[in-house]
């Protein structure tokens, strides 16, 4: 039974796993909210000297969801059409559509959620770096990773059209 009081909010009470996943979901939802109302050109618009754009950040977050939650724990991932160990996971090619990237993020998120549901926080896997990590560590890391990139998205979105805010208003 969930202890969340409103959709998208952290539980005020509840277990560690539920709280970690609720935090991750809250930031994941913000990722998608940052895309709302923008056309393809603005989603791809490079807004920093390093090449940061909204759609590239979504592509990156999808690849790290698959990497940390699936590959680390020996779970299947879909074949990637880019090299996630390079800058390709932060860039959107001309042949990649907005729908393709958003759907990729949705599939990665669903695969990650299956891993979270099936494992305990103390279950361990091996990261791409060869480090043994627990599901607890991966959840904490992905909350940090996703929140960090939502912050980038917030700045990019503000530069594009002035919209601000960390999460969708109630």
matplotlib code that plots the C-alpha trace (Angstrom):
import matplotlib.pyplot as plt

x = [0.0, 1.4, 1.7, 1.9, -0.6, -0.9, 0.2, 3.9, 4.7, 7.0, 5.5, 5.5, 5.9, 6.9, 9.7, 13.2, 12.6, 9.3, 10.7, 13.7, 11.6, 9.0, 11.9, 13.2, 9.7, 9.2, 12.3, 11.6, 8.2, 9.9, 12.1, 9.0, 7.3, 10.3, 9.5, 5.8, 4.7, 7.9, 8.2, 11.0, 13.3, 13.2, 13.7, 16.9, 18.1, 21.7, 21.8, 25.3, 28.8, 29.0, 26.0, 23.3, 19.7, 16.6, 16.1, 19.8, 19.4, 16.4, 18.4, 21.2, 18.9, 17.3, 20.7, 21.8, 18.5, 19.2, 22.9, 22.5, 19.3, 19.5, 23.0, 24.4, 22.0, 22.2, 18.9, 18.1, 18.3, 17.2, 19.9, 21.2, 21.7, 24.4, 27.5, 26.6, 30.2, 30.7, 29.0, 26.5, 24.1, 23.9, 23.4, 20.3, 21.0, 19.0, 17.4, 16.3, 12.8, 11.4, 8.9, 11.7, 13.7, 10.7, 9.5, 13.1, 13.0, 9.7, 11.0, 14.1, 12.1, 9.8, 12.7, 14.3, 11.1, 10.9, 14.4, 13.5, 10.3, 12.1, 15.2, 15.8, 17.8, 20.7, 20.9, 24.2, 25.3, 28.4, 28.6, 30.1, 33.2, 33.5, 32.4, 30.0, 27.0, 23.7, 20.3, 20.1, 23.3, 21.9, 18.6, 20.4, 22.8, 19.9, 18.0, 21.1, 21.7, 18.2, 17.8, 21.1, 19.9, 16.4, 18.3, 20.1, 16.7, 15.2, 17.9, 17.7, 14.0, 14.2, 16.6, 14.3, 11.0, 11.3, 9.5, 10.8, 10.0, 11.4, 8.2, 4.8, 2.5, -0.4]
y = [0.0, 3.4, 6.1, 9.0, 11.7, 13.1, 12.0, 12.7, 13.5, 11.7, 9.4, 11.0, 7.6, 4.3, 2.0, 2.8, 1.2, 2.9, 6.3, 5.9, 4.9, 7.7, 10.2, 8.8, 8.8, 12.4, 13.5, 11.2, 12.9, 16.3, 15.2, 14.6, 17.8, 19.9, 18.8, 19.7, 22.4, 22.6, 21.8, 19.6, 22.5, 23.8, 20.3, 19.9, 23.5, 23.5, 26.0, 25.7, 25.6, 21.9, 21.1, 20.5, 20.3, 18.9, 15.9, 14.8, 14.8, 12.5, 10.2, 10.1, 9.4, 6.5, 5.0, 5.3, 3.8, 0.7, 0.7, 1.0, -0.9, -3.6, -4.2, -4.0, -6.7, -9.0, -7.9, -7.6, -4.2, -3.3, -3.0, 0.6, 2.4, 4.6, 4.2, 5.1, 5.3, 8.2, 11.6, 10.0, 9.4, 13.2, 14.1, 13.6, 12.8, 14.1, 10.7, 10.4, 11.6, 13.2, 10.3, 7.8, 9.3, 9.8, 6.2, 5.0, 6.7, 5.1, 1.6, 2.2, 3.4, 0.4, -2.0, -0.3, -0.5, -4.3, -4.6, -2.5, -4.5, -7.9, -7.2, -6.3, -3.2, -5.4, -7.4, -6.7, -6.4, -5.4, -2.0, -1.4, -0.2, -3.6, -2.3, -4.3, -2.2, -2.8, -1.9, 0.6, 2.4, 2.4, 3.9, 6.6, 7.3, 7.5, 9.9, 12.1, 11.6, 12.3, 15.3, 16.8, 16.6, 17.9, 20.9, 21.3, 20.9, 23.6, 26.0, 25.1, 25.4, 28.8, 29.9, 28.7, 30.2, 31.5, 28.6, 27.6, 25.2, 22.0, 19.9, 20.1, 22.2, 20.5]
z = [0.0, -0.9, 1.7, -0.8, 0.0, -3.6, -7.0, -7.6, -4.0, -1.7, 0.9, 4.4, 5.8, 4.2, 3.6, 2.2, -1.2, -1.7, -0.7, -3.0, -5.9, -5.3, -5.3, -8.6, -10.1, -9.1, -10.9, -13.9, -14.2, -14.2, -17.1, -19.2, -18.0, -19.1, -22.7, -22.7, -25.1, -27.1, -30.8, -32.1, -33.0, -29.4, -27.9, -30.0, -29.6, -28.2, -25.4, -24.0, -25.4, -24.4, -26.7, -24.0, -25.2, -23.7, -25.9, -25.6, -21.8, -22.1, -24.4, -21.8, -18.9, -20.8, -21.5, -17.9, -16.6, -18.8, -17.8, -14.0, -13.4, -16.2, -17.3, -13.7, -12.5, -15.6, -17.0, -20.7, -22.4, -25.9, -28.5, -28.5, -31.8, -30.3, -28.2, -24.6, -23.6, -25.9, -26.2, -28.5, -25.6, -25.1, -28.7, -30.9, -34.5, -37.4, -38.0, -34.4, -33.7, -30.5, -30.3, -30.6, -27.7, -25.4, -26.1, -25.5, -22.1, -21.3, -22.1, -20.1, -17.2, -17.4, -17.5, -14.5, -12.6, -13.2, -11.8, -8.8, -8.1, -8.4, -6.3, -2.7, -1.8, -0.7, -3.9, -5.8, -9.3, -11.2, -12.9, -16.3, -14.3, -12.6, -9.2, -7.1, -6.2, -4.4, -5.7, -2.8, -4.1, -7.7, -6.6, -4.7, -7.6, -10.1, -7.9, -7.9, -11.6, -12.6, -10.3, -11.6, -15.2, -14.3, -13.0, -16.3, -18.1, -15.9, -17.0, -20.7, -20.6, -19.0, -21.7, -24.4, -23.2, -19.7, -18.1, -14.6, -11.8, -10.5, -10.8, -12.4, -10.3, -8.5]

ax = plt.figure().add_subplot(projection="3d")
ax.plot(x, y, z, "-o")
ax.set_aspect("equal")
plt.show()
